[in-house]
Amino acid sequence: MLTLIGVAPRAIATGVLPGNSRDGRIGHLTLDDSAAVAATVLAEGGSQGEILEVTGPEAVTDTDIAAALTEATGHRVRLTGRPAAPVADYFAAHRADLVG
């Protein structure tokens, strides 16, 4: 979810959410999600040497995210599907805007 922090304001301002995951679902994590997992693992132990697969509470598509941004702000945000290379170029070109 942290990757959306810089993208969301630009998507709201422009009405465009770039993405290339098609119908793929992602269980985005918030900082609080990550902290809760870390606290539990540290408190309970027993996971040495294990790889923990951690996901957010709900797997969503980019279309779901665009709809949620539209609903939350009242500004229409639409998903524009793009091949992976142009999406990477977009993020590289707007890095300063996205990470502050």
N, C-alpha and C positions, 0 to 999 in steps of 0.2 A: 504494500500500500504506500510505502514511503516513496516509491518511484512515481506515484501519481501526484505528490504534493506540488511539484513544479509544473507538471503537465496540466493539472486541472484548471488553474487560473487562466492559462493560455487557451485551453479548450473552451472555457466559458467566454472569454473575450472574443475569440475568433469564430466560435460556433462549430469548431472542427476538432475532433479527437482522432489523432492519427493512430493507427494500429494495424497489426498484421496477424493477429491470432485467430481470425475468422471466428469459428464457433468454439474455439478452445476455451476452456474454463480455467481460471487461476484462483487459487485460494490465497489472496493477498493477506499479508501480515501487517499489523500495526505495531508500533513500538511497544505498546502495552501488551499485545499478544506475545511478542518476543520476550519481554521482561517476565511475564507470568510463567512461560515455559522455563526460562533460565532459573527463576526462583524455585520452581518445583523440582527441577533436576538437581539443583544444588542442595535443597533441603532434604530430598528423599534419597539421593544417591542411587547407586545401582545401575548406572548407565555407562560405566567406564568401557571404552572401546566400541560402544554402539554408535551407529549412525541413526540419528533421530529425524524422521520425516515430519516436519512441522508445517502445517498449512493454516490459513485463516479459517474463520468459522463458516464461510460460505464460498464456494467456487463460483465465480461470475465471469461473464464474457465481456469483451470491450463494449458490445452493444448495451449490456446491462449498465455498465459504468456511464456511458453517454446518456442513457435514460435517467439514471439517478442524478447526474449533474443537471440535466434539464429540469427534473422535478424539484430539486433542492433550490435552484436559482431562478427558475422561471425563464431562463434564457435557453433557447433550443441549441442543443449540442448534438451533432451527428458524427457517427463513426465514418472515417474514410479509410477503407482498407488499402493497404500499400504492401508491396513486396518488402522483404526484410531489409535489403540494402538501402532503399530510400528512407525507411524509418530510422535506421541507424544514422544516416546522413542528417535527417531532421534533428535528431537528438544532439548530434555533434554540433550542428550549426546553432542550436538554441541552448547549448549547455549553460551559458551564463544566466540566461533567463530561468532555467529550470532549477538550478542549484543555488541561485542567489549570488 
